[in-house]
Amino acid sequence: MTTPPIPRHQAVERHLRSRIASSRPGDTVESDSELAALFNVSRMTVRQATQRLVDEGVIYRVPGVGTFVAEPRVHRDIGRLRSFTEEMARRGAVAGSRILVAELRAGTADELAALHLAPGTKVTHVRRLRLADGRPVAIENVVLPMSCSAVLNEDLEHGSLHDALRALGEIPTSATGTLVAANAGDEDVQLLAVEPRAALLVEERLILNQDGRPLEKTQTRYAGDEFVFHVSLAR
């Protein structure tokens, strides 16, 4: 079966992402007219691709001068349930972690209520410093039911927690959550290498499995100057 050709604006976008991956911040990329000639498409088609990258903060324009590679920041699509590892791969970054805590412990009242567990039940607790291309960008605190404790035997520094959960037959399927601003505390300053009281974004999520049961209660503290959250809205 013949694979259908990809849309032309996607071809332009892939070309630019490849260029950006091998470039440094401040390097120039082709102009819209150069890209239009290279791909034999209209400038409107080129603009559709380049504007997406501008909106993501991957490139920036200086009117009358040119288009340049931006300083890299980490992007997350807040409207999609993806793991940190999946999101980083999608953005062309390598995800990594430093394990801060990996244990079974007694659950707090809030954790047990969120996960629909009985009082006195133990939970699986994983706390990691999340890295993007080796840079510390987030502190992730995950609480799971004790039935998921086998994930503690996995390589959670280099591997995906969600992949480990899927291997157990627990598929992260949907989530609800909140995103609020906060100031960095002492531990945030130490782990994320940010200034005291620097702006952070704090995301709380409750993830459900394929059967609609609570699977994961997570708080993630993101370095505010490292992250851009994308939101798609429709009336």
Biotite code that builds the C-alpha atoms (Angstrom):
import biotite.structure as struc

atoms = struc.array([
    struc.Atom([0.000, 0.000, 0.000], chain_id="A", res_id=1, res_name="MET", atom_name="CA", element="C"),
    struc.Atom([1.357, 3.412, -0.943], chain_id="A", res_id=2, res_name="THR", atom_name="CA", element="C"),
    struc.Atom([1.815, 5.806, 1.964], chain_id="A", res_id=3, res_name="THR", atom_name="CA", element="C"),
    struc.Atom([-0.056, 9.054, 1.263], chain_id="A", res_id=4, res_name="PRO", atom_name="CA", element="C"),
    struc.Atom([2.152, 12.167, 1.152], chain_id="A", res_id=5, res_name="PRO", atom_name="CA", element="C"),
    struc.Atom([2.101, 14.384, 4.208], chain_id="A", res_id=6, res_name="ILE", atom_name="CA", element="C"),
    struc.Atom([0.517, 17.845, 3.887], chain_id="A", res_id=7, res_name="PRO", atom_name="CA", element="C"),
    struc.Atom([2.951, 20.424, 2.577], chain_id="A", res_id=8, res_name="ARG", atom_name="CA", element="C"),
    struc.Atom([2.799, 22.632, 5.665], chain_id="A", res_id=9, res_name="HIS", atom_name="CA", element="C"),
    struc.Atom([3.752, 19.600, 7.785], chain_id="A", res_id=10, res_name="GLN", atom_name="CA", element="C"),
    struc.Atom([6.709, 18.924, 5.485], chain_id="A", res_id=11, res_name="ALA", atom_name="CA", element="C"),
    struc.Atom([7.866, 22.513, 6.015], chain_id="A", res_id=12, res_name="VAL", atom_name="CA", element="C"),
    struc.Atom([7.407, 22.182, 9.777], chain_id="A", res_id=13, res_name="GLU", atom_name="CA", element="C"),
    struc.Atom([9.391, 18.921, 9.913], chain_id="A", res_id=14, res_name="ARG", atom_name="CA", element="C"),
    struc.Atom([12.187, 20.528, 7.900], chain_id="A", res_id=15, res_name="HIS", atom_name="CA", element="C"),
    struc.Atom([12.327, 23.471, 10.298], chain_id="A", res_id=16, res_name="LEU", atom_name="CA", element="C"),
    struc.Atom([12.272, 21.265, 13.395], chain_id="A", res_id=17, res_name="ARG", atom_name="CA", element="C"),
    struc.Atom([15.177, 19.279, 11.957], chain_id="A", res_id=18, res_name="SER", atom_name="CA", element="C"),
    struc.Atom([17.080, 22.501, 11.291], chain_id="A", res_id=19, res_name="ARG", atom_name="CA", element="C"),
    struc.Atom([16.367, 23.813, 14.782], chain_id="A", res_id=20, res_name="ILE", atom_name="CA", element="C"),
    struc.Atom([17.512, 20.559, 16.414], chain_id="A", res_id=21, res_name="ALA", atom_name="CA", element="C"),
    struc.Atom([20.995, 21.042, 14.949], chain_id="A", res_id=22, res_name="SER", atom_name="CA", element="C"),
    struc.Atom([21.132, 24.819, 15.474], chain_id="A", res_id=23, res_name="SER", atom_name="CA", element="C"),
    struc.Atom([21.977, 27.106, 18.356], chain_id="A", res_id=24, res_name="ARG", atom_name="CA", element="C"),
    struc.Atom([19.846, 29.910, 19.827], chain_id="A", res_id=25, res_name="PRO", atom_name="CA", element="C"),
    struc.Atom([20.180, 32.998, 17.636], chain_id="A", res_id=26, res_name="GLY", atom_name="CA", element="C"),
    struc.Atom([20.970, 31.066, 14.447], chain_id="A", res_id=27, res_name="ASP", atom_name="CA", element="C"),
    struc.Atom([18.923, 32.117, 11.426], chain_id="A", res_id=28, res_name="THR", atom_name="CA", element="C"),
    struc.Atom([16.477, 29.882, 9.589], chain_id="A", res_id=29, res_name="VAL", atom_name="CA", element="C"),
    struc.Atom([15.191, 30.255, 6.059], chain_id="A", res_id=30, res_name="GLU", atom_name="CA", element="C"),
    struc.Atom([12.812, 33.097, 5.322], chain_id="A", res_id=31, res_name="SER", atom_name="CA", element="C"),
    struc.Atom([9.225, 32.421, 4.278], chain_id="A", res_id=32, res_name="ASP", atom_name="CA", element="C"),
    struc.Atom([10.098, 33.204, 0.667], chain_id="A", res_id=33, res_name="SER", atom_name="CA", element="C"),
    struc.Atom([13.076, 30.826, 0.730], chain_id="A", res_id=34, res_name="GLU", atom_name="CA", element="C"),
    struc.Atom([10.950, 28.038, 2.207], chain_id="A", res_id=35, res_name="LEU", atom_name="CA", element="C"),
    struc.Atom([8.193, 28.681, -0.335], chain_id="A", res_id=36, res_name="ALA", atom_name="CA", element="C"),
    struc.Atom([10.727, 28.283, -3.161], chain_id="A", res_id=37, res_name="ALA", atom_name="CA", element="C"),
    struc.Atom([12.354, 25.223, -1.556], chain_id="A", res_id=38, res_name="LEU", atom_name="CA", element="C"),
    struc.Atom([9.060, 23.355, -1.173], chain_id="A", res_id=39, res_name="PHE", atom_name="CA", element="C"),
    struc.Atom([7.305, 24.889, -4.166], chain_id="A", res_id=40, res_name="ASN", atom_name="CA", element="C"),
    struc.Atom([4.372, 26.051, -2.054], chain_id="A", res_id=41, res_name="VAL", atom_name="CA", element="C"),
    struc.Atom([2.653, 29.352, -1.352], chain_id="A", res_id=42, res_name="SER", atom_name="CA", element="C"),
    struc.Atom([3.882, 31.708, 1.340], chain_id="A", res_id=43, res_name="ARG", atom_name="CA", element="C"),
    struc.Atom([0.529, 31.188, 3.085], chain_id="A", res_id=44, res_name="MET", atom_name="CA", element="C"),
    struc.Atom([1.355, 27.467, 3.418], chain_id="A", res_id=45, res_name="THR", atom_name="CA", element="C"),
    struc.Atom([4.791, 28.328, 4.781], chain_id="A", res_id=46, res_name="VAL", atom_name="CA", element="C"),
    struc.Atom([3.286, 30.821, 7.220], chain_id="A", res_id=47, res_name="ARG", atom_name="CA", element="C"),
    struc.Atom([0.965, 28.101, 8.546], chain_id="A", res_id=48, res_name="GLN", atom_name="CA", element="C"),
    struc.Atom([4.017, 26.014, 9.487], chain_id="A", res_id=49, res_name="ALA", atom_name="CA", element="C"),
    struc.Atom([6.254, 28.786, 10.775], chain_id="A", res_id=50, res_name="THR", atom_name="CA", element="C"),
    struc.Atom([3.545, 30.466, 12.839], chain_id="A", res_id=51, res_name="GLN", atom_name="CA", element="C"),
    struc.Atom([3.015, 27.235, 14.759], chain_id="A", res_id=52, res_name="ARG", atom_name="CA", element="C"),
    struc.Atom([6.688, 27.228, 15.721], chain_id="A", res_id=53, res_name="LEU", atom_name="CA", element="C"),
    struc.Atom([6.552, 30.921, 16.614], chain_id="A", res_id=54, res_name="VAL", atom_name="CA", element="C"),
    struc.Atom([3.544, 30.234, 18.851], chain_id="A", res_id=55, res_name="ASP", atom_name="CA", element="C"),
    struc.Atom([5.478, 27.435, 20.554], chain_id="A", res_id=56, res_name="GLU", atom_name="CA", element="C"),
    struc.Atom([8.399, 29.776, 21.172], chain_id="A", res_id=57, res_name="GLY", atom_name="CA", element="C"),
    struc.Atom([10.764, 27.607, 19.122], chain_id="A", res_id=58, res_name="VAL", atom_name="CA", element="C"),
    struc.Atom([11.611, 30.402, 16.676], chain_id="A", res_id=59, res_name="ILE", atom_name="CA", element="C"),
    struc.Atom([11.060, 34.155, 16.703], chain_id="A", res_id=60, res_name="TYR", atom_name="CA", element="C"),
    struc.Atom([10.798, 36.835, 14.042], chain_id="A", res_id=61, res_name="ARG", atom_name="CA", element="C"),
    struc.Atom([12.472, 40.231, 13.887], chain_id="A", res_id=62, res_name="VAL", atom_name="CA", element="C"),
    struc.Atom([10.502, 42.280, 11.318], chain_id="A", res_id=63, res_name="PRO", atom_name="CA", element="C"),
    struc.Atom([12.675, 43.359, 8.433], chain_id="A", res_id=64, res_name="GLY", atom_name="CA", element="C"),
    struc.Atom([15.616, 41.305, 9.698], chain_id="A", res_id=65, res_name="VAL", atom_name="CA", element="C"),
    struc.Atom([14.791, 37.587, 9.720], chain_id="A", res_id=66, res_name="GLY", atom_name="CA", element="C"),
    struc.Atom([13.683, 34.508, 11.645], chain_id="A", res_id=67, res_name="THR", atom_name="CA", element="C"),
    struc.Atom([15.859, 33.046, 14.385], chain_id="A", res_id=68, res_name="PHE", atom_name="CA", element="C"),
    struc.Atom([16.121, 29.991, 16.635], chain_id="A", res_id=69, res_name="VAL", atom_name="CA", element="C"),
    struc.Atom([14.841, 30.818, 20.117], chain_id="A", res_id=70, res_name="ALA", atom_name="CA", element="C"),
    struc.Atom([16.371, 29.873, 23.446], chain_id="A", res_id=71, res_name="GLU", atom_name="CA", element="C"),
    struc.Atom([14.974, 26.400, 24.167], chain_id="A", res_id=72, res_name="PRO", atom_name="CA", element="C"),
    struc.Atom([12.086, 26.090, 26.574], chain_id="A", res_id=73, res_name="ARG", atom_name="CA", element="C"),
    struc.Atom([10.081, 23.008, 27.480], chain_id="A", res_id=74, res_name="VAL", atom_name="CA", element="C"),
    struc.Atom([6.537, 22.862, 26.151], chain_id="A", res_id=75, res_name="HIS", atom_name="CA", element="C"),
    struc.Atom([3.582, 20.877, 27.414], chain_id="A", res_id=76, res_name="ARG", atom_name="CA", element="C"),
    struc.Atom([0.210, 20.495, 25.793], chain_id="A", res_id=77, res_name="ASP", atom_name="CA", element="C"),
    struc.Atom([-2.140, 20.872, 28.727], chain_id="A", res_id=78, res_name="ILE", atom_name="CA", element="C"),
    struc.Atom([-5.093, 19.522, 26.746], chain_id="A", res_id=79, res_name="GLY", atom_name="CA", element="C"),
    struc.Atom([-3.537, 16.073, 26.228], chain_id="A", res_id=80, res_name="ARG", atom_name="CA", element="C"),
    struc.Atom([-2.823, 13.309, 28.732], chain_id="A", res_id=81, res_name="LEU", atom_name="CA", element="C"),
    struc.Atom([0.817, 12.538, 28.047], chain_id="A", res_id=82, res_name="ARG", atom_name="CA", element="C"),
    struc.Atom([3.588, 11.495, 30.378], chain_id="A", res_id=83, res_name="SER", atom_name="CA", element="C"),
    struc.Atom([6.556, 13.798, 30.853], chain_id="A", res_id=84, res_name="PHE", atom_name="CA", element="C"),
    struc.Atom([8.666, 11.358, 28.824], chain_id="A", res_id=85, res_name="THR", atom_name="CA", element="C"),
    struc.Atom([6.173, 11.380, 25.938], chain_id="A", res_id=86, res_name="GLU", atom_name="CA", element="C"),
    struc.Atom([5.890, 15.154, 25.971], chain_id="A", res_id=87, res_name="GLU", atom_name="CA", element="C"),
    struc.Atom([9.646, 15.644, 25.935], chain_id="A", res_id=88, res_name="MET", atom_name="CA", element="C"),
    struc.Atom([10.072, 13.191, 23.050], chain_id="A", res_id=89, res_name="ALA", atom_name="CA", element="C"),
    struc.Atom([7.387, 15.049, 21.131], chain_id="A", res_id=90, res_name="ARG", atom_name="CA", element="C"),
    struc.Atom([9.326, 18.285, 21.638], chain_id="A", res_id=91, res_name="ARG", atom_name="CA", element="C"),
    struc.Atom([12.657, 16.789, 20.627], chain_id="A", res_id=92, res_name="GLY", atom_name="CA", element="C"),
    struc.Atom([14.119, 16.730, 24.140], chain_id="A", res_id=93, res_name="ALA", atom_name="CA", element="C"),
    struc.Atom([15.529, 13.771, 26.081], chain_id="A", res_id=94, res_name="VAL", atom_name="CA", element="C"),
    struc.Atom([13.668, 13.116, 29.340], chain_id="A", res_id=95, res_name="ALA", atom_name="CA", element="C"),
    struc.Atom([15.505, 11.955, 32.428], chain_id="A", res_id=96, res_name="GLY", atom_name="CA", element="C"),
    struc.Atom([15.041, 11.855, 36.172], chain_id="A", res_id=97, res_name="SER", atom_name="CA", element="C"),
    struc.Atom([16.821, 11.833, 39.484], chain_id="A", res_id=98, res_name="ARG", atom_name="CA", element="C"),
    struc.Atom([15.024, 9.716, 42.048], chain_id="A", res_id=99, res_name="ILE", atom_name="CA", element="C"),
    struc.Atom([14.325, 11.603, 45.264], chain_id="A", res_id=100, res_name="LEU", atom_name="CA", element="C"),
    struc.Atom([11.942, 9.098, 46.889], chain_id="A", res_id=101, res_name="VAL", atom_name="CA", element="C"),
    struc.Atom([10.777, 5.604, 45.859], chain_id="A", res_id=102, res_name="ALA", atom_name="CA", element="C"),
    struc.Atom([8.954, 3.788, 48.641], chain_id="A", res_id=103, res_name="GLU", atom_name="CA", element="C"),
    struc.Atom([5.874, 2.187, 50.104], chain_id="A", res_id=104, res_name="LEU", atom_name="CA", element="C"),
    struc.Atom([4.428, 4.250, 52.953], chain_id="A", res_id=105, res_name="ARG", atom_name="CA", element="C"),
    struc.Atom([1.201, 5.003, 54.764], chain_id="A", res_id=106, res_name="ALA", atom_name="CA", element="C"),
    struc.Atom([-1.080, 7.195, 52.689], chain_id="A", res_id=107, res_name="GLY", atom_name="CA", element="C"),
    struc.Atom([-2.304, 10.556, 53.928], chain_id="A", res_id=108, res_name="THR", atom_name="CA", element="C"),
    struc.Atom([-6.023, 11.172, 54.306], chain_id="A", res_id=109, res_name="ALA", atom_name="CA", element="C"),
    struc.Atom([-6.065, 13.315, 51.126], chain_id="A", res_id=110, res_name="ASP", atom_name="CA", element="C"),
    struc.Atom([-4.173, 10.698, 49.108], chain_id="A", res_id=111, res_name="GLU", atom_name="CA", element="C"),
    struc.Atom([-6.397, 7.829, 50.238], chain_id="A", res_id=112, res_name="LEU", atom_name="CA", element="C"),
    struc.Atom([-9.556, 9.795, 49.515], chain_id="A", res_id=113, res_name="ALA", atom_name="CA", element="C"),
    struc.Atom([-8.327, 10.783, 46.033], chain_id="A", res_id=114, res_name="ALA", atom_name="CA", element="C"),
    struc.Atom([-7.361, 7.198, 45.172], chain_id="A", res_id=115, res_name="LEU", atom_name="CA", element="C"),
    struc.Atom([-10.510, 5.699, 46.779], chain_id="A", res_id=116, res_name="HIS", atom_name="CA", element="C"),
    struc.Atom([-8.480, 3.625, 49.223], chain_id="A", res_id=117, res_name="LEU", atom_name="CA", element="C"),
    struc.Atom([-9.433, 2.510, 52.723], chain_id="A", res_id=118, res_name="ALA", atom_name="CA", element="C"),
    struc.Atom([-8.049, 4.304, 55.803], chain_id="A", res_id=119, res_name="PRO", atom_name="CA", element="C"),
    struc.Atom([-4.679, 2.927, 56.889], chain_id="A", res_id=120, res_name="GLY", atom_name="CA", element="C"),
    struc.Atom([-3.797, 1.649, 53.408], chain_id="A", res_id=121, res_name="THR", atom_name="CA", element="C"),
    struc.Atom([-0.241, 1.975, 52.136], chain_id="A", res_id=122, res_name="LYS", atom_name="CA", element="C"),
    struc.Atom([0.546, 3.774, 48.886], chain_id="A", res_id=123, res_name="VAL", atom_name="CA", element="C"),
    struc.Atom([3.355, 3.681, 46.351], chain_id="A", res_id=124, res_name="THR", atom_name="CA", element="C"),
    struc.Atom([5.260, 6.971, 46.463], chain_id="A", res_id=125, res_name="HIS", atom_name="CA", element="C"),
    struc.Atom([7.659, 8.124, 43.722], chain_id="A", res_id=126, res_name="VAL", atom_name="CA", element="C"),
    struc.Atom([9.234, 11.563, 43.803], chain_id="A", res_id=127, res_name="ARG", atom_name="CA", element="C"),
    struc.Atom([11.581, 12.609, 41.005], chain_id="A", res_id=128, res_name="ARG", atom_name="CA", element="C"),
    struc.Atom([13.482, 15.616, 39.755], chain_id="A", res_id=129, res_name="LEU", atom_name="CA", element="C"),
    struc.Atom([12.569, 15.697, 36.066], chain_id="A", res_id=130, res_name="ARG", atom_name="CA", element="C"),
    struc.Atom([15.227, 16.612, 33.530], chain_id="A", res_id=131, res_name="LEU", atom_name="CA", element="C"),
    struc.Atom([14.988, 17.829, 29.934], chain_id="A", res_id=132, res_name="ALA", atom_name="CA", element="C"),
    struc.Atom([18.271, 17.352, 28.051], chain_id="A", res_id=133, res_name="ASP", atom_name="CA", element="C"),
    struc.Atom([19.931, 17.170, 31.460], chain_id="A", res_id=134, res_name="GLY", atom_name="CA", element="C"),
    struc.Atom([18.396, 20.432, 32.756], chain_id="A", res_id=135, res_name="ARG", atom_name="CA", element="C"),
    struc.Atom([16.297, 20.275, 35.945], chain_id="A", res_id=136, res_name="PRO", atom_name="CA", element="C"),
    struc.Atom([12.862, 21.584, 34.975], chain_id="A", res_id=137, res_name="VAL", atom_name="CA", element="C"),
    struc.Atom([10.298, 20.059, 37.346], chain_id="A", res_id=138, res_name="ALA", atom_name="CA", element="C"),
    struc.Atom([9.780, 18.263, 40.641], chain_id="A", res_id=139, res_name="ILE", atom_name="CA", element="C"),
    struc.Atom([7.219, 15.478, 40.287], chain_id="A", res_id=140, res_name="GLU", atom_name="CA", element="C"),
    struc.Atom([5.500, 13.858, 43.276], chain_id="A", res_id=141, res_name="ASN", atom_name="CA", element="C"),
    struc.Atom([3.457, 10.746, 42.375], chain_id="A", res_id=142, res_name="VAL", atom_name="CA", element="C"),
    struc.Atom([1.245, 8.627, 44.622], chain_id="A", res_id=143, res_name="VAL", atom_name="CA", element="C"),
    struc.Atom([-0.196, 5.318, 43.362], chain_id="A", res_id=144, res_name="LEU", atom_name="CA", element="C"),
    struc.Atom([-2.122, 2.460, 44.993], chain_id="A", res_id=145, res_name="PRO", atom_name="CA", element="C"),
    struc.Atom([-0.009, -0.176, 46.740], chain_id="A", res_id=146, res_name="MET", atom_name="CA", element="C"),
    struc.Atom([-1.090, -2.608, 43.975], chain_id="A", res_id=147, res_name="SER", atom_name="CA", element="C"),
    struc.Atom([1.254, -0.671, 41.662], chain_id="A", res_id=148, res_name="CYS", atom_name="CA", element="C"),
    struc.Atom([4.310, -1.135, 43.885], chain_id="A", res_id=149, res_name="SER", atom_name="CA", element="C"),
    struc.Atom([6.064, -3.239, 41.219], chain_id="A", res_id=150, res_name="ALA", atom_name="CA", element="C"),
    struc.Atom([6.967, 0.040, 39.476], chain_id="A", res_id=151, res_name="VAL", atom_name="CA", element="C"),
    struc.Atom([9.518, 0.574, 42.250], chain_id="A", res_id=152, res_name="LEU", atom_name="CA", element="C"),
    struc.Atom([11.581, -2.218, 40.667], chain_id="A", res_id=153, res_name="ASN", atom_name="CA", element="C"),
    struc.Atom([11.746, -0.412, 37.309], chain_id="A", res_id=154, res_name="GLU", atom_name="CA", element="C"),
    struc.Atom([14.390, 2.020, 36.061], chain_id="A", res_id=155, res_name="ASP", atom_name="CA", element="C"),
    struc.Atom([12.499, 5.221, 36.781], chain_id="A", res_id=156, res_name="LEU", atom_name="CA", element="C"),
    struc.Atom([15.548, 7.410, 36.229], chain_id="A", res_id=157, res_name="GLU", atom_name="CA", element="C"),
    struc.Atom([15.680, 6.630, 32.514], chain_id="A", res_id=158, res_name="HIS", atom_name="CA", element="C"),
    struc.Atom([12.311, 5.008, 31.832], chain_id="A", res_id=159, res_name="GLY", atom_name="CA", element="C"),
    struc.Atom([8.687, 6.126, 31.819], chain_id="A", res_id=160, res_name="SER", atom_name="CA", element="C"),
    struc.Atom([6.491, 5.540, 34.866], chain_id="A", res_id=161, res_name="LEU", atom_name="CA", element="C"),
    struc.Atom([3.456, 5.320, 32.590], chain_id="A", res_id=162, res_name="HIS", atom_name="CA", element="C"),
    struc.Atom([5.160, 2.593, 30.541], chain_id="A", res_id=163, res_name="ASP", atom_name="CA", element="C"),
    struc.Atom([5.763, 0.699, 33.787], chain_id="A", res_id=164, res_name="ALA", atom_name="CA", element="C"),
    struc.Atom([2.096, 1.101, 34.715], chain_id="A", res_id=165, res_name="LEU", atom_name="CA", element="C"),
    struc.Atom([0.956, -0.137, 31.311], chain_id="A", res_id=166, res_name="ARG", atom_name="CA", element="C"),
    struc.Atom([3.111, -3.239, 31.779], chain_id="A", res_id=167, res_name="ALA", atom_name="CA", element="C"),
    struc.Atom([1.073, -3.903, 34.947], chain_id="A", res_id=168, res_name="LEU", atom_name="CA", element="C"),
    struc.Atom([-2.185, -3.592, 32.982], chain_id="A", res_id=169, res_name="GLY", atom_name="CA", element="C"),
    struc.Atom([-2.927, -0.148, 34.422], chain_id="A", res_id=170, res_name="GLU", atom_name="CA", element="C"),
    struc.Atom([-3.435, 2.254, 31.526], chain_id="A", res_id=171, res_name="ILE", atom_name="CA", element="C"),
    struc.Atom([-3.494, 6.007, 32.290], chain_id="A", res_id=172, res_name="PRO", atom_name="CA", element="C"),
    struc.Atom([-6.589, 7.009, 30.325], chain_id="A", res_id=173, res_name="THR", atom_name="CA", element="C"),
    struc.Atom([-8.042, 10.309, 31.506], chain_id="A", res_id=174, res_name="SER", atom_name="CA", element="C"),
    struc.Atom([-7.315, 13.019, 34.026], chain_id="A", res_id=175, res_name="ALA", atom_name="CA", element="C"),
    struc.Atom([-8.587, 16.115, 35.774], chain_id="A", res_id=176, res_name="THR", atom_name="CA", element="C"),
    struc.Atom([-6.388, 18.734, 37.327], chain_id="A", res_id=177, res_name="GLY", atom_name="CA", element="C"),
    struc.Atom([-5.514, 22.298, 38.209], chain_id="A", res_id=178, res_name="THR", atom_name="CA", element="C"),
    struc.Atom([-2.638, 24.632, 37.382], chain_id="A", res_id=179, res_name="LEU", atom_name="CA", element="C"),
    struc.Atom([-1.720, 27.471, 39.729], chain_id="A", res_id=180, res_name="VAL", atom_name="CA", element="C"),
    struc.Atom([1.179, 29.869, 40.244], chain_id="A", res_id=181, res_name="ALA", atom_name="CA", element="C"),
    struc.Atom([3.456, 29.646, 43.280], chain_id="A", res_id=182, res_name="ALA", atom_name="CA", element="C"),
    struc.Atom([6.758, 31.025, 44.536], chain_id="A", res_id=183, res_name="ASN", atom_name="CA", element="C"),
    struc.Atom([9.815, 28.815, 44.859], chain_id="A", res_id=184, res_name="ALA", atom_name="CA", element="C"),
    struc.Atom([10.652, 27.602, 48.341], chain_id="A", res_id=185, res_name="GLY", atom_name="CA", element="C"),
    struc.Atom([14.037, 26.545, 49.667], chain_id="A", res_id=186, res_name="ASP", atom_name="CA", element="C"),
    struc.Atom([13.889, 23.036, 48.227], chain_id="A", res_id=187, res_name="GLU", atom_name="CA", element="C"),
    struc.Atom([12.684, 24.325, 44.841], chain_id="A", res_id=188, res_name="ASP", atom_name="CA", element="C"),
    struc.Atom([15.631, 26.720, 44.732], chain_id="A", res_id=189, res_name="VAL", atom_name="CA", element="C"),
    struc.Atom([18.065, 23.903, 45.485], chain_id="A", res_id=190, res_name="GLN", atom_name="CA", element="C"),
    struc.Atom([16.646, 21.309, 43.067], chain_id="A", res_id=191, res_name="LEU", atom_name="CA", element="C"),
    struc.Atom([15.539, 23.514, 40.168], chain_id="A", res_id=192, res_name="LEU", atom_name="CA", element="C"),
    struc.Atom([18.422, 26.010, 40.369], chain_id="A", res_id=193, res_name="ALA", atom_name="CA", element="C"),
    struc.Atom([16.015, 28.963, 40.420], chain_id="A", res_id=194, res_name="VAL", atom_name="CA", element="C"),
    struc.Atom([16.125, 32.211, 42.387], chain_id="A", res_id=195, res_name="GLU", atom_name="CA", element="C"),
    struc.Atom([14.421, 32.414, 45.800], chain_id="A", res_id=196, res_name="PRO", atom_name="CA", element="C"),
    struc.Atom([10.683, 33.079, 45.351], chain_id="A", res_id=197, res_name="ARG", atom_name="CA", element="C"),
    struc.Atom([10.998, 32.594, 41.586], chain_id="A", res_id=198, res_name="ALA", atom_name="CA", element="C"),
    struc.Atom([7.721, 31.955, 39.769], chain_id="A", res_id=199, res_name="ALA", atom_name="CA", element="C"),
    struc.Atom([6.695, 28.304, 39.521], chain_id="A", res_id=200, res_name="LEU", atom_name="CA", element="C"),
    struc.Atom([3.721, 26.589, 37.903], chain_id="A", res_id=201, res_name="LEU", atom_name="CA", element="C"),
    struc.Atom([2.185, 23.880, 40.082], chain_id="A", res_id=202, res_name="VAL", atom_name="CA", element="C"),
    struc.Atom([0.048, 21.231, 38.392], chain_id="A", res_id=203, res_name="GLU", atom_name="CA", element="C"),
    struc.Atom([-2.162, 18.838, 40.358], chain_id="A", res_id=204, res_name="GLU", atom_name="CA", element="C"),
    struc.Atom([-3.569, 15.870, 38.448], chain_id="A", res_id=205, res_name="ARG", atom_name="CA", element="C"),
    struc.Atom([-5.726, 12.875, 39.262], chain_id="A", res_id=206, res_name="LEU", atom_name="CA", element="C"),
    struc.Atom([-5.354, 10.237, 36.563], chain_id="A", res_id=207, res_name="ILE", atom_name="CA", element="C"),
    struc.Atom([-7.878, 7.452, 36.021], chain_id="A", res_id=208, res_name="LEU", atom_name="CA", element="C"),
    struc.Atom([-7.179, 4.036, 34.528], chain_id="A", res_id=209, res_name="ASN", atom_name="CA", element="C"),
    struc.Atom([-8.993, 2.309, 31.654], chain_id="A", res_id=210, res_name="GLN", atom_name="CA", element="C"),
    struc.Atom([-11.794, 1.260, 34.019], chain_id="A", res_id=211, res_name="ASP", atom_name="CA", element="C"),
    struc.Atom([-12.340, 4.772, 35.354], chain_id="A", res_id=212, res_name="GLY", atom_name="CA", element="C"),
    struc.Atom([-10.692, 4.021, 38.707], chain_id="A", res_id=213, res_name="ARG", atom_name="CA", element="C"),
    struc.Atom([-8.242, 6.493, 40.317], chain_id="A", res_id=214, res_name="PRO", atom_name="CA", element="C"),
    struc.Atom([-4.710, 5.433, 39.445], chain_id="A", res_id=215, res_name="LEU", atom_name="CA", element="C"),
    struc.Atom([-2.337, 8.310, 40.087], chain_id="A", res_id=216, res_name="GLU", atom_name="CA", element="C"),
    struc.Atom([-2.357, 11.466, 42.192], chain_id="A", res_id=217, res_name="LYS", atom_name="CA", element="C"),
    struc.Atom([0.432, 13.780, 41.060], chain_id="A", res_id=218, res_name="THR", atom_name="CA", element="C"),
    struc.Atom([1.781, 17.189, 41.934], chain_id="A", res_id=219, res_name="GLN", atom_name="CA", element="C"),
    struc.Atom([4.392, 18.651, 39.572], chain_id="A", res_id=220, res_name="THR", atom_name="CA", element="C"),
    struc.Atom([6.250, 21.881, 40.296], chain_id="A", res_id=221, res_name="ARG", atom_name="CA", element="C"),
    struc.Atom([7.582, 23.408, 37.066], chain_id="A", res_id=222, res_name="TYR", atom_name="CA", element="C"),
    struc.Atom([10.284, 26.056, 36.786], chain_id="A", res_id=223, res_name="ALA", atom_name="CA", element="C"),
    struc.Atom([8.245, 28.962, 35.421], chain_id="A", res_id=224, res_name="GLY", atom_name="CA", element="C"),
    struc.Atom([10.899, 30.238, 33.016], chain_id="A", res_id=225, res_name="ASP", atom_name="CA", element="C"),
    struc.Atom([11.426, 26.776, 31.500], chain_id="A", res_id=226, res_name="GLU", atom_name="CA", element="C"),
    struc.Atom([7.869, 25.872, 30.552], chain_id="A", res_id=227, res_name="PHE", atom_name="CA", element="C"),
    struc.Atom([5.236, 27.020, 28.090], chain_id="A", res_id=228, res_name="VAL", atom_name="CA", element="C"),
    struc.Atom([1.819, 25.396, 28.400], chain_id="A", res_id=229, res_name="PHE", atom_name="CA", element="C"),
    struc.Atom([-0.270, 25.151, 25.243], chain_id="A", res_id=230, res_name="HIS", atom_name="CA", element="C"),
    struc.Atom([-4.065, 25.193, 25.525], chain_id="A", res_id=231, res_name="VAL", atom_name="CA", element="C"),
    struc.Atom([-6.486, 24.567, 22.672], chain_id="A", res_id=232, res_name="SER", atom_name="CA", element="C"),
    struc.Atom([-9.938, 26.091, 23.127], chain_id="A", res_id=233, res_name="LEU", atom_name="CA", element="C"),
    struc.Atom([-13.099, 25.698, 21.101], chain_id="A", res_id=234, res_name="ALA", atom_name="CA", element="C"),
    struc.Atom([-16.553, 27.201, 21.442], chain_id="A", res_id=235, res_name="ARG", atom_name="CA", element="C"),
])
